[in-house]
């Protein structure tokens, strides 16, 4: 309700100020025929900006500090003896009750007389502050509007001012990308640092046992050795690459070198469908179809294969990465200059000899870069491994057995938990930091290689 | 003369080349064969995945309905008459009395009503205890009947024909999701219930219809046959709305700044590297960011679409920025120079001339980015959207779940026989939404590009 009123008031301010600036600008033209610097819509925007910025600033200030002011006002309403008898949680509970009384929701249980009076006082305080803020915002906007309107003249460089504000807005938007990275690094590092106050980093990075004690609290946290998870992650990634690289690369070679145009136009989007399918779908596919199939197939060969294993997760992840490998390789193969290929044909090489001996060596750095990007993607993949890896964080070398990965453990340790106080949940951030650093290094290195490769042939 | 040419070095080479041709052409064929094999494998995987999901999911779009004639027997429904509005002075008193009456109604044993109607539907002389009998109907049947009565208290003493859902176990038995040959110990339903279900199917008391409940119901634990996707769908829509409202303007604005206004400096280089890397950061790391920053530091509500939407926004931003930059880069310099030459400012050039030309590709990239965000699961698990929520979120601050998370939750349900098809059905819904979005993107691109 309050939000709706504020939005309505702001909209009215916006409309009135824009229209008024616009109209005044039109008036300038008809009055004396002087050449006006800016077009009417810039004068309108100029006056609208001068109105909206002060009004929004007032509202923002209240948004930031209002809660604190209201809280201290409410605390001041409480009788001295009640205030002294309450600890922090008790005080918060009382404040919540008073707030509930003020908003008219009502509370459970007996209402003390001081609560009742405080609730009524708070209600009128809330109304007054809301109305006051709104009036203040309108006044600030109005003042800005009057100032801007008075300044509107033929010589006013309204366009330049408006464009400066637009430029600042654009800059702020691109700062969001930087802030995201800062936020990721800051949150991961601070929370991981908290984790390392419980667990020695050496035990974490070089420990061979992963056995968190989720019910143990800080006193008995269990063991947090990264190596079993890292081994599982690498094993699944290796299997995924064994599936994705040959299939993806050969598909890219066929599509870019052999396939007729129409076939390419149909097949390429079809393969790229794989890239658009949500990973949870692949996870389900692995769990209910690929896993049981591999188990039965293994039994046929006399092998004992677990339905959920590194193999299952790796194979399905490989399928998921195929389009990634193939479209990146395709791009890179297309960037190799035609002259190299024509030279090889001229010497009498067959098509496959040209591809193997000329095209692939020339494209090798770029293809390696593409593979590294695919590896980084496989390491960070979550849902397939959550469903299909079997979640068994034990150090072992058999891909037919269940394993666990870094991402699986993050999900296991963090879901449904919000107070990041014990090592049990904080370890998620230490794992996340490890994951972030590993994938970041791979990405930077891969992007560097790909970029170098592009420059080489430009 | 002839022997001379035959023995010359050139001829020897020609002979060597000719004799090796067979081998070289064979290896050419093999190489090409591998290429075709790879394509076939990749396409095969696409087909296999779709066929598998559809084969599993389609049966779940059929639900088994029980046609019962329910008698609102005054002996079971022993309740005081519903309060009438004109008996009370104020609206508040009437509401209080109505609520008290509804509580009284809720305390009745509505299972007895269901049981009576099931017994009536069963052939005469069927010997079955009430627990076993009630296991045929889904547990939400009693709420359904109670709500009917609350809405219309004059039903007391009348008999009404209604459809209720057969229980999940009954549906398994009817559809053959469970092996009918298994012994009693492994069956989820007792033998008399199974026999009665077969009788009901034969005499038409149970019939199959399209499972609208998947689309009209929210998730349910106590009544699995009534579990639907409505709540998850609404949660996903809220998040998509937030992503579209935030990610698209911010992403396009950031791309415009970087491509058109930013001075080429080390800082902009850094921003560029940073954005490329953000696009490749694993999605689960964005979940950690959301858990630490939005929930732990800013105290935004847990499990709420607003947090999910913000996390997905940050995740989608790099994609939109990169795509928009690519589109801006592709605009011909002639257009820019013409605009600048006519006296337009840089801002006017960008907003009036360059941006409209790139609109189709930005739109397409945006839809694809949103579609990608729609299927994301891992970051949502970390911000608590894994919680069981049996309501439709009315605002983005309410507890909610999302389609992919609902899939994750359903695949973990203990009643595998029933929930495996249902999970596949949920996947079909998710894929349908994604295909729809992608189709719209392709359609719009071709339409708009033709016009441009």
HADDOCK unambig.tbl for C-alpha pairs under 7 A between the chains (distance, minus, plus):
assign (segid A and resid 163 and name CA) (segid B and resid 347 and name CA) 6.60 0.50 0.50
assign (segid A and resid 170 and name CA) (segid B and resid 253 and name CA) 5.14 0.50 0.50
assign (segid A and resid 170 and name CA) (segid B and resid 254 and name CA) 5.74 0.50 0.50
assign (segid A and resid 170 and name CA) (segid B and resid 257 and name CA) 5.47 0.50 0.50
assign (segid A and resid 171 and name CA) (segid B and resid 254 and name CA) 6.81 0.50 0.50
assign (segid A and resid 171 and name CA) (segid B and resid 257 and name CA) 6.21 0.50 0.50
assign (segid A and resid 173 and name CA) (segid B and resid 250 and name CA) 5.20 0.50 0.50
assign (segid A and resid 173 and name CA) (segid B and resid 253 and name CA) 6.06 0.50 0.50
assign (segid A and resid 173 and name CA) (segid B and resid 254 and name CA) 5.00 0.50 0.50
assign (segid A and resid 174 and name CA) (segid B and resid 254 and name CA) 4.00 0.50 0.50
assign (segid A and resid 174 and name CA) (segid B and resid 257 and name CA) 6.96 0.50 0.50
assign (segid A and resid 177 and name CA) (segid B and resid 275 and name CA) 6.55 0.50 0.50
assign (segid A and resid 178 and name CA) (segid B and resid 271 and name CA) 6.65 0.50 0.50
assign (segid A and resid 180 and name CA) (segid B and resid 314 and name CA) 6.94 0.50 0.50
assign (segid A and resid 183 and name CA) (segid B and resid 289 and name CA) 6.85 0.50 0.50
assign (segid A and resid 184 and name CA) (segid B and resid 289 and name CA) 5.40 0.50 0.50
assign (segid A and resid 187 and name CA) (segid B and resid 289 and name CA) 6.30 0.50 0.50
assign (segid A and resid 187 and name CA) (segid B and resid 292 and name CA) 5.96 0.50 0.50
assign (segid A and resid 187 and name CA) (segid B and resid 293 and name CA) 6.74 0.50 0.50
assign (segid A and resid 247 and name CA) (segid B and resid 38 and name CA) 4.78 0.50 0.50
assign (segid A and resid 250 and name CA) (segid B and resid 34 and name CA) 6.84 0.50 0.50
assign (segid A and resid 250 and name CA) (segid B and resid 35 and name CA) 4.93 0.50 0.50
assign (segid A and resid 250 and name CA) (segid B and resid 38 and name CA) 5.83 0.50 0.50
assign (segid A and resid 251 and name CA) (segid B and resid 35 and name CA) 5.57 0.50 0.50
assign (segid A and resid 251 and name CA) (segid B and resid 38 and name CA) 5.14 0.50 0.50
assign (segid A and resid 251 and name CA) (segid B and resid 39 and name CA) 5.06 0.50 0.50
assign (segid A and resid 253 and name CA) (segid B and resid 35 and name CA) 6.87 0.50 0.50
assign (segid A and resid 254 and name CA) (segid B and resid 35 and name CA) 4.95 0.50 0.50
assign (segid A and resid 254 and name CA) (segid B and resid 36 and name CA) 6.86 0.50 0.50
assign (segid A and resid 270 and name CA) (segid B and resid 43 and name CA) 6.86 0.50 0.50
assign (segid A and resid 271 and name CA) (segid B and resid 42 and name CA) 6.29 0.50 0.50
assign (segid A and resid 271 and name CA) (segid B and resid 43 and name CA) 6.01 0.50 0.50
assign (segid A and resid 274 and name CA) (segid B and resid 46 and name CA) 6.32 0.50 0.50
assign (segid A and resid 276 and name CA) (segid B and resid 372 and name CA) 6.76 0.50 0.50
assign (segid A and resid 278 and name CA) (segid B and resid 375 and name CA) 4.74 0.50 0.50
assign (segid A and resid 278 and name CA) (segid B and resid 376 and name CA) 6.46 0.50 0.50
assign (segid A and resid 280 and name CA) (segid B and resid 377 and name CA) 6.81 0.50 0.50
assign (segid A and resid 280 and name CA) (segid B and resid 404 and name CA) 6.67 0.50 0.50
assign (segid A and resid 281 and name CA) (segid B and resid 427 and name CA) 6.65 0.50 0.50
assign (segid A and resid 285 and name CA) (segid B and resid 49 and name CA) 6.91 0.50 0.50
assign (segid A and resid 352 and name CA) (segid B and resid 28 and name CA) 5.36 0.50 0.50
assign (segid A and resid 352 and name CA) (segid B and resid 31 and name CA) 6.42 0.50 0.50
assign (segid A and resid 377 and name CA) (segid B and resid 282 and name CA) 6.87 0.50 0.50
assign (segid A and resid 380 and name CA) (segid B and resid 282 and name CA) 4.80 0.50 0.50
assign (segid A and resid 381 and name CA) (segid B and resid 282 and name CA) 6.78 0.50 0.50
assign (segid A and resid 382 and name CA) (segid B and resid 378 and name CA) 6.28 0.50 0.50
assign (segid A and resid 383 and name CA) (segid B and resid 378 and name CA) 6.32 0.50 0.50
assign (segid A and resid 411 and name CA) (segid B and resid 382 and name CA) 6.61 0.50 0.50
assign (segid A and resid 414 and name CA) (segid B and resid 382 and name CA) 6.05 0.50 0.50
assign (segid A and resid 415 and name CA) (segid B and resid 381 and name CA) 5.97 0.50 0.50
assign (segid A and resid 415 and name CA) (segid B and resid 382 and name CA) 5.10 0.50 0.50
assign (segid A and resid 415 and name CA) (segid B and resid 384 and name CA) 6.09 0.50 0.50
assign (segid A and resid 416 and name CA) (segid B and resid 384 and name CA) 5.06 0.50 0.50
assign (segid A and resid 429 and name CA) (segid B and resid 288 and name CA) 6.96 0.50 0.50
assign (segid A and resid 432 and name CA) (segid B and resid 285 and name CA) 6.15 0.50 0.50
assign (segid A and resid 436 and name CA) (segid B and resid 281 and name CA) 6.94 0.50 0.50
assign (segid A and resid 439 and name CA) (segid B and resid 281 and name CA) 6.91 0.50 0.50
assign (segid A and resid 440 and name CA) (segid B and resid 277 and name CA) 6.88 0.50 0.50
assign (segid A and resid 443 and name CA) (segid B and resid 277 and name CA) 6.53 0.50 0.50
